[in-house]
Amino acid sequence: MQPAHNPPVIEPGHTYASVTDKISSIVLSRKQPKGWYFGFAIAFALLMLLTYAVTYLLVVGVGIWGINIPVGWGFAIVNFVWWIGIGHAGTLISAILLLLRQKWRTSINRFAEAMTLFAVACAGMFPLLHMGRPWLFFWMAPYPNTMYLWPQFRSPLVWDVFAVSTYATVSLMFWFVGLIPDLATLRDRSKNRAGKVIYGIFAMGWRGSAVHWHRYETASLLLAGLATPLVVSVHTVVSFDFAAALVPGWHTTIFPPYFVAGAIYSGFAMVMTLSIPIRKFYGLEDFITMRHLENMAKVMLATGLIVAYGYMMETFGAFYSGNQYDRYMVLNRWFGPYAFFYWMLILCNIAIPQMMWFKRLRTNVAVLFVISLVVNIGMWLERFVIVVTSLHRDFLPSSWGMYTPTRWDWATYTGTIGLFLTLLFLFIRYLPVISISEMRGLVEEPSGEKKTG
Amino acid sequence: MSQIFHRSTNTIARISIYGAAVLFAALGWAAYKLSASPYVTDVNVAKDQPVPFSHKHHVGELGLDCRYCHTAVENSSSAGMPPTQTCMTCHSQVWVNSPMLEPVRASYRDDKSIQWIRVNAVPDFVYFNHSIHVNKGVACVTCHGPVGDMPLTWRANTLQMGWCLDCHRNPEKFVRPRENVFDIHYKAPENQEALGLKLMKEYKIQSLTNCTTCHR
C-alpha cells in the first residue's frame, strides 16, 4: 500500500479524453519538434556507420577487431552483455511490477519495453558477428543436420542462445499485445487512409468489446508470468558464460545474482536517460511524474548497492580463497595496466550514485539525468573490466597479452547505439510512447487512492 | 466511420496465422531436401573429364588393380593421381591413333599434366588419410561406390560429416578382411557384424569420434 502523501502517478485534472488526446497527438497531429529531426539524423548517421562497419567485417573478417589470443572476447562480448543488461529494466517494469500491481509503472512500461526490444536487437548482433561466419548462425540451433551433431548442451553458450532468443520473442509478444488497444485508438483517430490501414492491420480487428478486453487481460497476465522468470534467468545464463569458465575473475558463484542486479541497475539507468528528455520535449510531465523518477532512483540505489556488494565479495573471495591466481587478478585490476578503468568503474557505479540517498538530489531532474548517464558508462566499464582484465593475464605469464580496441570496434559499438536510437526515434514518432489504454485506467485512481489511503 | 477493411479480411487474417506455420515448416522441409539433393552433394553426378576415362572399362572389364594407377593409397594420405606415363604404359601400344586419347598423347608430348576434374573431395578443414583406412580393412568401394561400373566417375557418397560418422561410430558394419580391400566383387558375408567385431579386435580398430580425429 502506497503512503497517502506520495505524489500522484498522474497529475490531477485529466479525463479519459485528455489522456487520449495528449498521447495520441504526439503520433497523429502534433508537429514533431525540431529536436526529433536533429536527433534522428544523428542516430541514422550512426546506423549507417554500423552498416559500413558490419559490411567491412563480413568482407574481411573479425581480424579487423582488436581481439587476439589471450583476449578473444573483447568488445563484442562487452557490448553484448551491456545491451542485454539494459533490456532487463523493461521486462522488470512490465512483468514483475505488473504482477505486483505497482500502478506507477503504467506510464513508463511502454517505452521501457520498447527499449528492451531494441536493446536485445543490438545485443543479439554481437555474438553473431563475433562468430566470424554469421551466416552459419543456424548451427547454434539443434536441428537434424548432415554433420550428425547436436550443439554441446553442457555449454552455457548454448543455453545463452535459448535464453536470448526466448527473451526476444517474449518481449516482442508482450510489447505487441500491450500495443493492440492503442493501435486501435490510432486507427480510429487517424486522418489519412495509409494510417488507418497500417494501424488497422496491426490492431488485428480490435473493437474494444468486453470479450476482447477479457482476452487481452488474460494474455497480458500470461505473458507477464512468462516474462517474469526471464528477468532473472537471462542474465543468470549470461553470467554462466563467464562463471562456468575457469578463468580467475570469472569463476565465482556470486556471478548470477550480481549480474542480474547489474542488469536491472543499468536498465533503470537507461530508462531514466530516455524518459527525462522524452517527458521534457513532449510535455509529458503530467504522466511521467517526479514520483516515477524518484521510484526509479530508489530502484537504482538498491540494485547499485547489490552490485557494490558483488564487487566486495569478489575481492574478499580472491584474498580469502588463498588462490594465487585469484589474488593476482584483483591486484592486477587495482594496479595493472587497466587499473584506470577499474577505478572509473568504482567511481561511476558505486561512489557517484550514492548521491541518490538525498531526497533533494533524488528529485532534481538534472542531477538524475547525469547520474543515469554515469551509471550507463559505469556498467559498460564493469563488463569491460570483467572481460578484458580477466583474460589478458590468466594463468601462464608467458601467454599474457594486451587488448586495444580498434576503430572498427568503436564503429560497431557506436553503430549499435545508432541502431538503438533510430528505432527509438521511429517508435516515438509512430507509436504511442505511453500506454493510452492503461493511462485511462489511472484517471480515476488518484481520488480513490486518497480515500483509502 | 466507414469500414476500412472488407469482411473477407477476417478470413485472411485467420488463414495467415496457420499459413505462417505451414510456410515455415515448408521452408524447413525445402531446405532439408535441397541440402540432401545431388545439386548440393554432387552424389551420382558424373563429371565430364578432358579424357572420357572409364573405370568401368579399365577396372570392371580389364581387371586393372586400383593400385596400378593410385599407387600411393597404401602409404600416403592421398591415393595419388597417375602421371601420364602410367597411361602410356599401355597406350603407347594400344589405341595409339584414337582421337579420344589425343589429350593424353599431347600431355605426354608437351610434358603437361592432364587437368582432371575432381570428383571426390573433403573440405580443407578435414584431415583425411587414405592409408590408414585401407590398412584397417576399409575397401575402396566402401566409400567410392561401385567404381568398376562407372563409365565416367561420379561421387557415390555425400562425404558429409554425418556419412563419415556412420562408419566411425559403427566400424563393424563396414570393415572387411585386408586381403579383400581392393576386391571390387567382394560381397559382405551374412555374419558381417560378427566378422566386423572380430576384425576390429584383430586390426585394433577403434571407434574414433573425437573432433580432433579429423579436425586437427
HADDOCK unambig.tbl for C-alpha pairs under 7 A between the chains (distance, minus, plus):
assign (segid A and resid 146 and name CA) (segid B and resid 160 and name CA) 6.23 0.50 0.50
assign (segid A and resid 146 and name CA) (segid B and resid 161 and name CA) 6.31 0.50 0.50
assign (segid A and resid 146 and name CA) (segid B and resid 162 and name CA) 5.07 0.50 0.50
assign (segid A and resid 147 and name CA) (segid B and resid 160 and name CA) 6.58 0.50 0.50
assign (segid A and resid 147 and name CA) (segid B and resid 161 and name CA) 4.46 0.50 0.50
assign (segid A and resid 147 and name CA) (segid B and resid 162 and name CA) 4.26 0.50 0.50
assign (segid A and resid 148 and name CA) (segid B and resid 161 and name CA) 6.98 0.50 0.50
assign (segid A and resid 148 and name CA) (segid B and resid 162 and name CA) 4.65 0.50 0.50
assign (segid A and resid 197 and name CA) (segid B and resid 4 and name CA) 6.70 0.50 0.50
